[in-house]
Amino acid sequence: MRLLKLLARLPLPVLHGLGVGLGWLIYWAPGRHSGRMRDNLLDSGLCTAGADCRRLLRQAIGESGKGIIELLAVWLRPYDKVLKLVKGTSGWEQIDAARAAGKGVIVIAPHIGCFEMINQYYAARHPFTAMYKPPRQAFLDQLMLTGRRRGQATLVPTDLSGVRALLAALKRHEAIGILPDQVATGGDGVWAPFFGRPAYTPTLVASLQRKTGAAGFFVAAERLSWGRGYHLHVTPLGETLPEDKAVAAARINQGVEDVVRRFPAQYLWNYNRHKRPGGVAHPDDPPEA
């Protein structure tokens, strides 16, 4: 841990430079990582085969490495120094207005840029609750807990007790954080289009919003060039999500797509967003006889 804390002191431009190299090392390492990244980019329709996609792929490889190594700074630097990495916000006044109106706040944070900065920034100002699934490695678990339990942040399990804690926080008119572009576990999601392909999408946001009347906001932490820091972009979810789970999930996915289109190189393209959870039927499966 001491060595990591020393590395965390390096200037952010230096860390990001190292991250670009790390991104390429991971890309060329054996495994499915590189193929999934290429396929997801091509299937997204955000670029065309050829020079256009190659350019975006190169950018995404570098950004993916930055996203790993910058966690040293975000998790291990003194909290006041971490908060100074946020150089500006756009639309944050809408979150403040929802709080002033006595609403709970659902922060919907796709895997874009330095999404770990969002809870750091919010928890420095107000109570913030998010789910946490411990990794298998004890050392990594300690590192993540050190970085995420700062300010007024509370971490809860990724089970029914955690869902109850999120619901309770919203009823207290506090804020919670949700990652909307993870693959839901079996029975906790529905199939909805994501960049034109079925993705098993969590239904938690819609359920919590209908039960509490909370205001939802997409928040993206843009990684500024040359290690200058981060800018937080806030976009309201809009009207309350409908009861139809598939329609609500499609709206969430469309909102994520809209954010990704703004910052395509900073999205986590190596994630297997379209995989099928065990025991879940796929829309493309042939009907049973």
ZINORGI-V155682 format. One record per run of one state. SS is the DSSP state (H for helix, E for strand, L for the rest). FROM is the first residue (numbers start at 1). TO is the last residue. Records with the same first field share a line. If there is no record, write none. Layout:
BEGIN
SS = FROM-TO  FROM-TO
END
This chain:
BEGIN
L = 1-1  9-11  29-32  45-50  70-70  77-78  84-85  91-91  101-104  109-111  114-115  124-127  133-137  149-152  158-159  172-174  179-182  184-188  195-196  203-203  213-214  224-224  228-229  237-244  263-263  268-289
H = 2-8  12-28  33-44  51-69  71-76  79-83  92-100  116-123  138-148  160-171  204-212  225-227  245-262  264-266
E = 86-90  105-108  112-113  128-132  153-157  175-178  183-183  189-194  197-202  215-223  230-236  267-267
END
